[in-house]
């Protein structure tokens, strides 16, 4: 895209700085991985809470709390003990996400933890840092492990299967939490990729805000739109483009246009 106008750049910087603060944590799903210190606990909470992060934020946080309670707030131990097999598959967790979907995820994480030690270990093994699109490379690697752990079955409630088209909002959100390391909101426990390699977690609201600001022309909220929007944000912060996820979220929610 052409250069971002100075007034829009200033708005983005101002809002990103304002919202990237400890006060943001309390009402956001990022609070859940922040409760843990062990890497596998953090990774599990990040991936699962990002998976159900669609809809009303209050509902999302309530249901993240319920989901972690199912695991006695010890997610890695719950996975390694295969305790997920005792869950009743038909019980609901969040909207169209049920215990059966959670079991699908946790079987895959058991396989990942057993084979690679952590999800970051899988990411390193898969060589995602060398990919032009590390988050999509990671999703592909995780999908393969989930399929292998679930007798060849896929589950789009856990991860999208159409990686050439999907915006991959949930994995991009989890990676923001795991990789950005400014010590404020995001945890930054991963070193396998850098913040410069992250992509904006694009949903309907972020997409609409970006279009209203003239940052995104594409009408579809797909992978191409994510790539275009992130490229625009890299013109402002090549080392940390996803910082502006805070700004796009806040401007959209509070109608600061």
C-alpha positions in Angstrom: 0.0 0.0 0.0 1.0 3.7 -0.2 2.5 5.3 2.9 0.1 5.5 5.9 -1.0 9.1 6.5 0.7 10.7 9.5 -2.5 11.2 11.4 -3.5 7.6 11.0 0.0 6.5 12.0 -0.2 8.7 15.1 -3.6 7.3 16.0 -2.4 3.7 15.7 0.7 4.4 17.8 -1.3 6.3 20.5 -4.0 3.6 20.8 -1.5 0.8 20.8 0.5 2.4 23.6 -2.7 3.1 25.6 -4.1 -0.4 25.3 -0.9 -2.4 25.6 -1.0 -2.0 29.4 -1.6 -4.2 32.4 -5.2 -2.9 32.6 -5.9 -4.7 29.3 -5.3 -8.1 30.8 -8.2 -8.4 33.2 -11.0 -8.5 30.6 -9.0 -10.4 27.9 -8.4 -14.1 27.3 -4.7 -13.4 27.6 -5.2 -13.5 31.3 -5.5 -17.3 31.2 -2.0 -18.4 29.9 -0.6 -15.7 32.2 -1.7 -17.7 35.2 0.9 -20.4 34.5 4.7 -20.6 34.7 5.3 -24.0 33.0 5.8 -23.8 29.3 3.4 -26.6 28.4 0.7 -25.2 30.7 1.1 -21.8 29.1 1.0 -23.2 25.5 -2.1 -25.3 26.3 -3.9 -22.4 27.8 -2.9 -20.1 25.0 -4.0 -22.4 22.2 -7.2 -23.5 23.8 -8.3 -20.1 24.9 -7.5 -18.6 21.5 -9.5 -21.5 20.0 -12.7 -20.3 21.7 -12.0 -16.6 21.4 -14.9 -15.6 19.2 -18.0 -13.8 20.2 -18.6 -11.7 23.4 -15.5 -11.2 25.4 -17.2 -11.7 28.7 -18.6 -15.0 27.5 -15.2 -16.0 26.1 -13.5 -15.4 29.4 -16.2 -17.2 31.4 -15.9 -20.2 29.2 -12.1 -20.2 29.2 -12.4 -20.4 33.0 -14.8 -23.3 32.8 -12.6 -25.1 30.3 -9.5 -24.8 32.5 -11.5 -26.0 35.5 -12.3 -29.2 33.6 -8.5 -29.8 33.7 -8.3 -28.9 37.4 -6.2 -25.8 36.3 -3.3 -28.2 35.6 -3.6 -28.5 31.8 -0.3 -30.2 31.0 -0.7 -32.8 33.8 -4.3 -33.4 32.6 -3.0 -34.0 29.1 -0.1 -36.2 30.0 -2.4 -38.4 32.2 -4.9 -38.7 29.3 -7.6 -37.6 31.8 -9.4 -36.0 28.8 -10.8 -39.4 27.9 -13.0 -39.2 30.9 -14.8 -36.1 29.7 -18.4 -36.5 28.4 -18.0 -35.6 24.7 -21.5 -34.0 24.3 -21.0 -31.4 27.1 -20.8 -27.9 25.7 -17.8 -25.5 26.3 -18.4 -22.5 24.1 -21.0 -22.0 21.4 -20.3 -24.8 18.9 -17.2 -26.1 20.7 -17.9 -29.2 22.8 -15.9 -31.6 24.9 -15.5 -33.8 21.9 -13.6 -31.0 20.2 -11.5 -30.4 23.3 -10.6 -34.1 23.4 -9.5 -33.9 19.8 -7.1 -31.0 20.7 -5.8 -32.6 23.8 -5.0 -35.9 22.1 -3.0 -34.0 19.7 -1.2 -32.0 22.4 -0.4 -35.3 24.2 1.3 -36.5 21.0 3.1 -33.2 20.6 4.4 -33.1 24.2 5.4 -36.8 24.0 7.3 -36.4 20.8 8.7 -32.9 20.9 8.5 -31.8 24.6 6.4 -28.7 23.8 4.6 -27.0 21.0 7.6 -24.8 20.5 9.6 -28.0 20.1 7.3 -29.0 17.3 7.6 -25.6 15.8 11.4 -25.8 15.8 11.2 -29.4 14.4 8.9 -28.2 11.6 11.3 -25.3 10.7 8.6 -22.6 10.9 11.2 -19.9 11.3 12.4 -20.4 7.8 8.8 -20.1 6.4 7.5 -16.8 4.9 4.4 -17.4 6.9 5.4 -19.1 10.2 1.9 -19.2 11.7 0.5 -21.1 8.7 3.4 -23.5 8.8 2.8 -24.1 12.5 -0.9 -24.7 11.9 0.0 -27.2 9.3 2.4 -29.0 11.6 -0.1 -29.0 14.5 -2.9 -30.3 12.2 -0.8 -33.2 11.2 -0.2 -34.2 14.8 -3.9 -33.8 15.7 -4.9 -35.9 12.7 -2.4 -38.6 13.7 -3.5 -38.6 17.3 -7.2 -38.9 16.3 -7.1 -41.9 13.9 -6.9 -39.8 10.8 -9.9 -37.5 11.7 -9.8 -33.7 11.2 -11.7 -31.2 13.3 -12.1 -27.6 12.0 -13.4 -26.5 15.4 -9.8 -27.0 16.6 -7.9 -25.7 13.6 -8.9 -24.6 10.1 -8.0 -27.1 7.3 -8.0 -24.6 4.4 -4.7 -23.0 5.1 -4.3 -21.4 1.7 -7.4 -19.2 2.4 -7.9 -19.0 6.2 -7.0 -15.8 8.1 -5.9 -18.2 10.9 -7.0 -15.7 13.6 -6.9 -18.1 16.5 -3.3 -19.3 15.9 -2.1 -15.7 15.1 -3.7 -14.6 18.4 -2.0 -17.4 20.4 1.3 -16.6 18.7 1.0 -13.0 19.7 0.7 -14.0 23.3 3.6 -16.6 23.1 6.1 -14.6 21.0 5.7 -10.8 21.7 8.0 -10.0 24.6 7.7 -6.4 25.7 6.8 -7.6 29.2 3.5 -5.8 29.4 0.5 -7.9 28.1 2.0 -10.7 26.0 4.1 -13.4 27.6 6.9 -13.8 25.1 8.1 -17.2 26.2 8.9 -18.5 22.7 12.2 -17.8 20.8 11.7 -20.1 17.8 10.3 -17.1 15.8 10.6 -13.3 16.4 7.8 -10.7 16.8 8.7 -9.4 13.3 7.4 -12.7 11.9 4.0 -12.4 13.4 0.7 -11.6 11.7 -2.3 -9.6 12.7 -5.1 -11.8 14.2 -7.8 -10.7 11.8 -11.5 -10.9 12.6 -14.6 -9.1 11.4 -14.1 -6.1 13.8 -10.4 -5.7 13.2 -11.0 -6.0 9.4 -13.7 -3.4 9.4 -11.6 -1.0 11.5 -8.7 -1.4 9.1 -10.9 -0.6 6.1 -12.4 2.4 7.8 -8.9 3.7 8.4 -7.9 3.1 4.8 -5.4 0.4 5.8 -7.0 -2.5 4.0 -8.8 -2.5 0.6 -9.6 -6.2 0.4 -13.2 -7.0 1.4 -12.7 -10.6 2.4 -11.3 -11.4 5.8 -9.0 -14.1 4.5 -5.3 -15.0 4.4 -4.5 -12.4 1.7 -6.2 -9.7 3.8 -4.0 -10.7 6.8 -0.9 -10.5 4.7 -1.8 -7.1 3.3 -2.8 -5.6 6.6 0.3 -7.0 8.4 2.5 -5.6 5.5 1.0 -2.2 6.1 1.7 -2.4 9.9 5.3 -3.4 9.1 5.8 -0.1 7.4 5.4 1.5 10.9 7.0 -1.2 13.1 8.9 -3.7 11.0 10.2 -5.4 14.2 6.8 -5.6 15.9 3.8 -5.2 13.5 1.3 -7.0 15.7 1.6 -4.3 18.3 -1.1 -2.6 16.3 -3.5 -5.4 17.0 -4.1 -3.5 20.3 -4.9 -0.3 18.4 -7.2 -1.9 15.8 -9.1 -3.7 18.5 -9.5 -0.7 20.7 -10.4 1.7 17.9 -13.0 -0.7 16.6 -14.6 -1.3 20.0 -14.6 2.3 21.1 -15.4 3.8 17.6 -12.5 6.2 17.7 -12.7 7.1 14.0 
